[in-house]
Amino acid sequence: MTPEEMAQVRPRLEAFAAEMLGGLARSDQRAKGALYLRGLLLDGKRKSMQPMATRLGVDHQQLQQFVTSSTWDYMQVRGRLARWAATFIAPRAFVVDDTGFPKDGLDSPGVARMYSGSLGKVGNCQVGVSVHAVTDWASAAIDWRLFLPMSWDDTATDDPEMATQIRRRRARSRIPDQVRHREKWRQALDMLDEITADEQAGGWGLDPRPVVGDAGYGDATEFRLGLERRGLPYVLAVKATTSAHAGEAEPVTPPYRGHGRPPVPRYPDGPSTLAELALAAGRRALRRVTWRHGTRKGRGNPTAAMTSRFLALRVRPANRAIPRGPDGVLPEYWMIAEWPPGTSEPTDYWLSTLPADTPLRELVGLAKIRWRIEHDYRELKDGLGLDHFEGRSYLGWHRHVTLAALAQAFCTSLRYDPKAPAPA
């Protein structure tokens, strides 16, 4: 925003900040939080502390102290943001994802050479895992975790000298001792527990919603089973090579020969891949589905129908980790496959635990709702400085991304309020 636009919306921003930061114990913390939000929202290429302080006309140490060494609880703020999103956005789904934060040095917490989708390659970066409350018209990044590679976990090595070096790095970044390497899908489950647990149990009390994620999460059988144990339905992207039996397949029990252990029920034929099952169903099973209307540039084309061809089959994924019933039957799921015109086979696959009578359009709509996350990351990074934090503390990173998420939520509140005095 320009200074003139900020002047117009500042009363609304102050009220929003008071709502989100109202639980902070000290008035100076609440004031510094509102100041930091203004810095993130004002125009400027860099949203690190010194450039923001210059635009705000304050000493950057005010911002630095608030983010890195003050005593406020960022989890409390996230809880308020999540409850705001539950009311204002009324999410259709929770989407899990992760994004990279390129870094030149090796001293920022969690930095390592690893693959980043943001970079599209292996590079020096941090990775943040996030959960978003999402509808087709709006979304909010309500929870975050900084991913720590094994190179940041001194308990993950048997080399005493290496462990000592890691402990020193952790101490410099002030990483709490209980924070260790944890797979991204496990971090996602931790956050979903936080979001949906009852407030009396320390959670935020949001109603459960279907969980959506890309194949980085869907291909983790443990993640899918973790969602099922929590009673959270899902629509998760998976690879075409995922093994499964057709829904109508049934196990049989071989005859007992009278010696050794009695045989157990098993499927007489080996599993197929999802791609093979989709090809066997063929183009005759396809249906054209429009899942939303998006914008299209060009005169006379204000919107464009997002349309493609899909099929949905009942299947029984065959990973060994999936528990079977006493009769050997594997649980049944939806497989959704997108097969665009002009392609010789489907291009994308999803597995879902939504009920067997769920309409195809509902399945597709949830599978495709991940587009909101790319919008979130782009807005947070390009306009609100999500990846501009230059501090080197674990606590500071989590506070900065929390405040960036608040800034995005404020922009959302303006964007969808016809009475807003300035564009967001």
VEXDREN-2710 file (C-alpha; in Angstrom, 1 decimal):
% VEXDREN-2710
k/r/px/py/pz
1/MET/0.0/0.0/0.0
2/THR/1.1/3.6/-0.6
3/PRO/1.3/5.9/2.5
4/GLU/-2.0/7.5/1.3
5/GLU/-3.8/4.2/1.1
6/MET/-2.4/3.2/4.5
7/ALA/-3.8/6.4/6.0
8/GLN/-7.2/5.5/4.6
9/VAL/-7.2/2.0/6.1
10/ARG/-5.2/2.6/9.2
11/PRO/-8.3/2.7/11.6
12/ARG/-9.4/-0.6/10.2
13/LEU/-5.9/-2.0/10.6
14/GLU/-5.7/-0.8/14.2
15/ALA/-9.0/-2.5/14.9
16/PHE/-7.9/-5.7/13.2
17/ALA/-4.5/-5.7/15.0
18/ALA/-6.3/-5.1/18.4
19/GLU/-8.5/-8.2/17.6
20/MET/-5.5/-10.4/16.6
21/LEU/-3.0/-9.2/19.2
22/GLY/-5.5/-8.4/22.0
23/GLY/-4.3/-11.4/24.0
24/LEU/-0.8/-10.0/24.4
25/ALA/-0.2/-9.1/28.0
26/ARG/1.5/-5.7/27.4
27/SER/0.3/-2.7/25.6
28/ASP/3.7/-2.0/24.1
29/GLN/3.7/-5.4/22.5
30/ARG/0.3/-4.8/21.0
31/ALA/1.5/-1.4/19.7
32/LYS/4.7/-2.9/18.2
33/GLY/2.7/-5.7/16.6
34/ALA/0.5/-3.2/14.8
35/LEU/3.6/-1.2/13.8
36/TYR/5.1/-4.4/12.3
37/LEU/1.9/-5.1/10.4
38/ARG/2.0/-1.6/8.9
39/GLY/5.6/-2.2/7.8
40/LEU/4.7/-5.4/6.0
41/LEU/1.7/-3.8/4.3
42/LEU/3.5/-0.6/3.1
43/ASP/5.0/-0.6/-0.4
44/GLY/8.6/-1.5/-0.7
45/LYS/10.7/-4.2/-2.3
46/ARG/12.2/-5.5/1.0
47/LYS/10.3/-6.3/4.1
48/SER/13.2/-7.0/6.4
49/MET/13.5/-4.9/9.5
50/GLN/15.8/-2.1/8.5
51/PRO/13.9/-1.2/5.3
52/MET/10.6/-1.4/7.1
53/ALA/11.8/0.8/9.9
54/THR/13.0/3.4/7.5
55/ARG/9.6/3.6/5.8
56/LEU/7.9/3.7/9.2
57/GLY/10.3/6.4/10.5
58/VAL/11.3/4.4/13.6
59/ASP/14.5/2.8/14.9
60/HIS/14.7/-0.8/13.5
61/GLN/15.7/-2.1/17.0
62/GLN/12.1/-1.6/18.0
63/LEU/11.0/-4.1/15.4
64/GLN/13.9/-6.4/16.1
65/GLN/13.3/-6.5/19.8
66/PHE/9.6/-7.2/19.3
67/VAL/10.3/-10.1/16.9
68/THR/13.4/-11.7/18.4
69/SER/13.4/-11.1/22.2
70/SER/10.0/-10.0/23.4
71/THR/7.9/-12.4/25.4
72/TRP/4.7/-12.7/23.4
73/ASP/3.2/-16.0/22.4
74/TYR/2.9/-16.4/18.6
75/MET/0.8/-19.5/19.0
76/GLN/-1.9/-17.5/20.8
77/VAL/-2.0/-15.1/17.9
78/ARG/-2.3/-17.9/15.4
79/GLY/-5.2/-19.3/17.4
80/ARG/-7.0/-16.0/17.1
81/LEU/-6.2/-15.9/13.3
82/ALA/-7.6/-19.4/12.9
83/ARG/-10.8/-18.6/14.6
84/TRP/-11.2/-15.5/12.5
85/ALA/-10.7/-17.6/9.4
86/ALA/-13.3/-20.1/10.6
87/THR/-15.8/-17.3/10.7
88/PHE/-14.8/-15.0/7.9
89/ILE/-13.7/-17.6/5.4
90/ALA/-15.8/-20.6/6.5
91/PRO/-13.2/-23.0/5.1
92/ARG/-14.2/-25.8/2.8
93/ALA/-10.9/-27.6/3.4
94/PHE/-7.6/-27.5/5.2
95/VAL/-4.7/-27.6/2.7
96/VAL/-1.2/-28.7/3.8
97/ASP/1.9/-27.7/1.8
98/ASP/5.4/-26.4/2.2
99/THR/7.5/-23.7/0.6
100/GLY/11.2/-22.8/0.4
101/PHE/13.0/-19.7/1.7
102/PRO/16.2/-19.2/-0.2
103/LYS/19.2/-18.3/2.1
104/ASP/22.8/-17.5/1.2
105/GLY/24.4/-18.4/4.5
106/LEU/24.2/-21.5/6.7
107/ASP/23.5/-19.8/10.1
108/SER/19.7/-19.3/9.8
109/PRO/17.8/-22.1/11.6
110/GLY/17.0/-25.1/9.4
111/VAL/19.1/-24.0/6.4
112/ALA/20.5/-26.8/4.3
113/ARG/20.9/-27.8/0.7
114/MET/17.6/-29.4/-0.1
115/TYR/14.9/-29.5/-2.8
116/SER/12.6/-26.5/-2.8
117/GLY/9.5/-26.3/-4.9
118/SER/9.9/-22.5/-4.9
119/LEU/13.4/-22.8/-6.5
120/GLY/12.4/-25.8/-8.6
121/LYS/15.7/-27.4/-7.7
122/VAL/18.1/-28.3/-4.9
123/GLY/19.4/-25.1/-3.2
124/ASN/20.4/-23.5/0.0
125/CYS/17.2/-22.8/1.8
126/GLN/14.8/-23.1/4.7
127/VAL/11.5/-24.9/4.3
128/GLY/8.3/-23.9/6.0
129/VAL/5.4/-26.3/6.3
130/SER/2.0/-24.6/6.5
131/VAL/-1.7/-25.4/6.9
132/HIS/-4.3/-23.1/5.2
133/ALA/-8.0/-22.6/5.8
134/VAL/-9.3/-22.6/2.2
135/THR/-12.4/-21.9/0.1
136/ASP/-12.4/-21.2/-3.7
137/TRP/-12.8/-17.4/-3.0
138/ALA/-10.4/-16.9/0.0
139/SER/-7.8/-18.6/2.1
140/ALA/-5.5/-17.9/5.2
141/ALA/-2.3/-19.5/6.3
142/ILE/-3.2/-20.3/9.9
143/ASP/-0.3/-22.4/11.1
144/TRP/3.4/-22.9/10.4
145/ARG/6.3/-25.1/11.3
146/LEU/10.0/-24.6/10.3
147/PHE/11.3/-27.9/8.9
148/LEU/14.6/-29.0/10.6
149/PRO/16.7/-31.3/8.4
150/MET/18.6/-34.1/10.1
151/SER/21.7/-32.0/9.8
152/TRP/20.2/-29.8/12.5
153/ASP/19.5/-32.6/14.9
154/ASP/22.4/-33.6/17.1
155/THR/20.6/-36.8/18.2
156/ALA/20.5/-38.0/14.6
157/THR/24.3/-38.6/14.3
158/ASP/26.7/-41.1/16.0
159/ASP/29.6/-38.8/15.4
160/PRO/30.5/-36.9/18.6
161/GLU/32.3/-34.1/16.9
162/MET/29.4/-33.6/14.4
163/ALA/26.9/-33.6/17.3
164/THR/28.9/-30.9/19.1
165/GLN/28.9/-28.7/16.0
166/ILE/25.2/-29.2/15.5
167/ARG/24.5/-28.3/19.2
168/ARG/26.5/-25.1/18.7
169/ARG/24.5/-24.2/15.6
170/ARG/21.2/-24.9/17.5
171/ALA/22.3/-22.8/20.4
172/ARG/23.1/-19.8/18.1
173/SER/19.7/-20.1/16.5
174/ARG/18.0/-20.6/19.9
175/ILE/16.2/-23.8/18.8
176/PRO/14.4/-25.3/21.8
177/ASP/15.8/-28.7/22.8
178/GLN/12.5/-30.5/22.3
179/VAL/12.4/-29.4/18.6
180/ARG/14.0/-32.1/16.5
181/HIS/14.0/-33.4/12.9
182/ARG/10.4/-34.3/12.1
183/GLU/9.1/-35.3/8.7
184/LYS/7.0/-32.7/7.0
185/TRP/3.9/-35.0/7.0
186/ARG/4.3/-35.4/10.8
187/GLN/4.6/-31.7/11.2
188/ALA/1.4/-31.4/9.2
189/LEU/-0.4/-33.8/11.5
190/ASP/0.9/-31.9/14.6
191/MET/-0.7/-28.7/13.2
192/LEU/-4.0/-30.4/12.3
193/ASP/-4.1/-31.7/15.9
194/GLU/-3.5/-28.1/17.1
195/ILE/-6.2/-26.6/14.8
196/THR/-9.0/-29.1/15.5
197/ALA/-8.4/-30.0/19.2
198/ASP/-10.9/-28.7/21.7
199/GLU/-9.9/-25.4/23.3
200/GLN/-10.1/-27.0/26.7
201/ALA/-7.4/-29.4/25.5
202/GLY/-5.2/-26.6/24.3
203/GLY/-6.3/-26.6/20.7
204/TRP/-8.1/-23.9/18.6
205/GLY/-11.4/-25.7/18.4
206/LEU/-12.0/-25.4/14.6
207/ASP/-14.4/-27.9/13.1
208/PRO/-12.8/-30.7/11.1
209/ARG/-12.6/-30.2/7.4
210/PRO/-11.3/-32.4/4.5
211/VAL/-7.5/-32.3/4.2
212/VAL/-6.0/-31.6/0.8
213/GLY/-2.4/-31.9/-0.2
214/ASP/0.0/-32.7/-3.0
215/ALA/1.8/-36.0/-3.6
216/GLY/4.6/-35.1/-1.2
217/TYR/2.0/-35.8/1.5
218/GLY/-0.4/-38.2/-0.3
219/ASP/2.4/-40.6/-1.2
220/ALA/3.2/-40.9/2.6
221/THR/0.9/-43.8/3.6
222/GLU/1.6/-43.0/7.2
223/PHE/0.2/-39.5/6.7
224/ARG/-3.0/-40.9/5.1
225/LEU/-3.4/-43.4/8.0
226/GLY/-2.7/-40.6/10.5
227/LEU/-5.6/-38.6/9.0
228/GLU/-7.9/-41.6/9.2
229/ARG/-7.1/-42.3/12.8
230/ARG/-8.0/-38.7/13.5
231/GLY/-11.3/-39.0/11.6
232/LEU/-10.2/-36.4/9.1
233/PRO/-11.4/-37.1/5.5
234/TYR/-9.0/-36.3/2.7
235/VAL/-8.4/-35.8/-1.0
236/LEU/-4.6/-36.2/-1.5
237/ALA/-2.6/-36.3/-4.7
238/VAL/-0.7/-39.5/-5.3
239/LYS/1.6/-41.0/-8.0
240/ALA/0.2/-43.0/-10.9
241/THR/2.3/-45.9/-9.7
242/THR/0.5/-46.2/-6.4
243/SER/-0.6/-49.9/-6.1
244/ALA/-4.2/-50.9/-5.6
245/HIS/-6.8/-53.5/-6.2
246/ALA/-10.1/-52.7/-8.0
247/GLY/-12.9/-52.0/-5.6
248/GLU/-14.8/-55.2/-6.4
249/ALA/-11.8/-57.4/-5.8
250/GLU/-12.2/-59.9/-2.9
251/PRO/-9.6/-61.9/-1.0
252/VAL/-9.9/-65.7/-0.9
253/THR/-8.6/-68.2/1.6
254/PRO/-6.5/-71.1/0.1
255/PRO/-7.6/-74.6/1.2
256/TYR/-5.9/-75.8/4.4
257/ARG/-3.6/-78.8/3.8
258/GLY/-3.7/-80.0/7.3
259/HIS/-0.2/-79.0/8.4
260/GLY/1.5/-75.7/9.4
261/ARG/-0.4/-72.5/10.0
262/PRO/-3.9/-72.2/8.5
263/PRO/-3.7/-70.0/5.4
264/VAL/-4.9/-66.4/5.7
265/PRO/-7.2/-64.7/3.2
266/ARG/-5.4/-62.9/0.3
267/TYR/-6.2/-61.4/-3.0
268/PRO/-5.6/-64.0/-5.7
269/ASP/-4.2/-61.5/-8.2
270/GLY/-1.5/-59.0/-7.5
271/PRO/-2.3/-55.3/-7.3
272/SER/-2.4/-53.0/-10.3
273/THR/-1.2/-49.4/-10.4
274/LEU/-3.7/-46.5/-10.4
275/ALA/-2.7/-45.8/-14.0
276/GLU/-3.5/-49.3/-15.0
277/LEU/-6.9/-49.2/-13.3
278/ALA/-7.7/-45.9/-15.0
279/LEU/-6.7/-47.1/-18.4
280/ALA/-8.7/-50.3/-17.9
281/ALA/-11.8/-48.2/-17.2
282/GLY/-11.0/-46.2/-20.4
283/ARG/-12.4/-43.0/-21.8
284/ARG/-16.0/-44.3/-21.6
285/ALA/-15.8/-43.7/-17.8
286/LEU/-14.8/-40.0/-18.2
287/ARG/-17.1/-37.1/-17.3
288/ARG/-16.5/-33.5/-18.0
289/VAL/-16.4/-31.4/-14.8
290/THR/-16.3/-27.7/-14.2
291/TRP/-15.0/-27.1/-10.7
292/ARG/-14.8/-23.3/-10.6
293/HIS/-14.6/-20.1/-12.7
294/GLY/-11.4/-18.2/-12.8
295/THR/-10.2/-14.9/-14.4
296/ARG/-9.1/-14.7/-18.0
297/LYS/-7.2/-11.8/-19.5
298/GLY/-8.6/-10.2/-22.6
299/ARG/-11.6/-8.1/-23.6
300/GLY/-14.9/-9.9/-23.4
301/ASN/-13.6/-12.8/-21.4
302/PRO/-13.9/-11.8/-17.7
303/THR/-14.1/-15.4/-16.5
304/ALA/-13.0/-18.7/-17.7
305/ALA/-14.6/-22.1/-16.8
306/MET/-12.0/-24.4/-15.2
307/THR/-13.0/-27.6/-17.0
308/SER/-11.5/-31.0/-17.7
309/ARG/-12.3/-34.7/-17.9
310/PHE/-12.2/-36.9/-14.9
311/LEU/-13.1/-40.4/-13.8
312/ALA/-13.7/-41.8/-10.3
313/LEU/-13.3/-45.4/-9.3
314/ARG/-13.6/-47.3/-6.0
315/VAL/-10.2/-48.9/-5.3
316/ARG/-8.4/-50.7/-2.5
317/PRO/-4.8/-49.4/-2.0
318/ALA/-2.4/-52.3/-1.4
319/ASN/0.4/-50.8/0.6
320/ARG/1.5/-53.3/3.3
321/ALA/1.1/-50.7/6.0
322/ILE/-2.6/-50.4/5.4
323/PRO/-4.5/-52.5/8.0
324/ARG/-6.8/-55.2/6.7
325/GLY/-10.1/-56.4/8.1
326/PRO/-10.3/-59.8/9.8
327/ASP/-11.4/-61.3/6.5
328/GLY/-8.3/-59.9/4.8
329/VAL/-10.3/-57.1/3.0
330/LEU/-8.5/-53.9/2.4
331/PRO/-10.4/-50.6/2.9
332/GLU/-12.1/-49.0/-0.1
333/TYR/-11.3/-45.5/-1.2
334/TRP/-12.0/-43.1/-4.1
335/MET/-9.5/-42.8/-6.8
336/ILE/-9.9/-39.7/-8.9
337/ALA/-8.0/-39.3/-12.2
338/GLU/-7.8/-36.3/-14.5
339/TRP/-7.6/-37.2/-18.2
340/PRO/-7.4/-34.0/-20.2
341/PRO/-8.5/-34.0/-23.9
342/GLY/-5.6/-34.8/-26.2
343/THR/-3.6/-36.9/-23.8
344/SER/-3.1/-40.6/-24.1
345/GLU/-3.6/-41.3/-20.4
346/PRO/-4.5/-39.5/-17.2
347/THR/-2.1/-36.8/-15.9
348/ASP/-3.0/-36.6/-12.2
349/TYR/-4.3/-38.9/-9.5
350/TRP/-5.9/-38.5/-6.1
351/LEU/-7.0/-40.8/-3.3
352/SER/-9.9/-39.8/-1.1
353/THR/-11.8/-41.2/2.0
354/LEU/-14.9/-39.1/1.3
355/PRO/-18.1/-41.2/1.4
356/ALA/-19.0/-43.5/-1.5
357/ASP/-21.9/-41.4/-2.5
358/THR/-19.9/-38.2/-2.9
359/PRO/-20.6/-36.5/-6.3
360/LEU/-17.7/-36.4/-8.7
361/ARG/-17.9/-32.6/-8.8
362/GLU/-17.3/-32.4/-5.1
363/LEU/-14.3/-34.7/-5.3
364/VAL/-12.8/-32.7/-8.2
365/GLY/-13.5/-29.4/-6.5
366/LEU/-11.6/-30.5/-3.4
367/ALA/-8.8/-32.0/-5.4
368/LYS/-8.3/-28.8/-7.3
369/ILE/-8.7/-26.4/-4.4
370/ARG/-4.9/-26.4/-3.9
371/TRP/-4.6/-23.5/-6.4
372/ARG/-5.4/-21.2/-3.4
373/ILE/-2.1/-22.2/-1.8
374/GLU/-0.1/-21.0/-4.8
375/HIS/-2.0/-17.7/-4.5
376/ASP/-1.2/-17.5/-0.8
377/TYR/2.5/-18.1/-1.2
378/ARG/2.7/-15.7/-4.1
379/GLU/0.9/-12.9/-2.2
380/LEU/2.8/-13.6/1.1
381/LYS/6.2/-13.5/-0.6
382/ASP/5.8/-11.0/-3.4
383/GLY/3.8/-8.4/-1.4
384/LEU/4.1/-9.1/2.3
385/GLY/7.7/-10.1/2.9
386/LEU/7.2/-13.7/4.0
387/ASP/10.7/-14.8/3.0
388/HIS/12.4/-11.5/3.8
389/PHE/13.2/-12.3/7.4
390/GLU/17.0/-11.9/7.9
391/GLY/17.1/-12.8/11.6
392/ARG/18.8/-16.0/12.8
393/SER/16.5/-17.2/15.5
394/TYR/14.0/-20.0/15.5
395/LEU/11.6/-17.9/17.5
396/GLY/12.0/-14.9/15.3
397/TRP/11.2/-16.9/12.1
398/HIS/8.0/-18.2/13.6
399/ARG/6.9/-14.8/14.8
400/HIS/7.7/-13.2/11.4
401/VAL/5.7/-15.7/9.4
402/THR/2.8/-15.3/11.9
403/LEU/2.7/-11.6/11.4
404/ALA/3.0/-12.0/7.6
405/ALA/-0.1/-14.3/7.8
406/LEU/-1.9/-11.6/9.7
407/ALA/-1.1/-9.0/7.1
408/GLN/-2.5/-11.3/4.4
409/ALA/-5.6/-11.9/6.4
410/PHE/-6.1/-8.1/6.7
411/CYS/-5.7/-7.8/2.9
412/THR/-8.4/-10.5/2.5
413/SER/-10.7/-8.7/4.9
414/LEU/-10.4/-5.5/2.8
415/ARG/-10.6/-7.3/-0.6
416/TYR/-14.0/-8.9/0.2
417/ASP/-15.5/-5.9/2.0
418/PRO/-17.3/-3.5/-0.4
419/LYS/-17.0/-0.8/2.2
420/ALA/-13.2/-0.9/2.2
421/PRO/-11.8/2.5/1.5
422/ALA/-8.7/1.3/-0.4
423/PRO/-7.8/-1.6/-2.7
424/ALA/-5.8/-4.5/-1.1
END
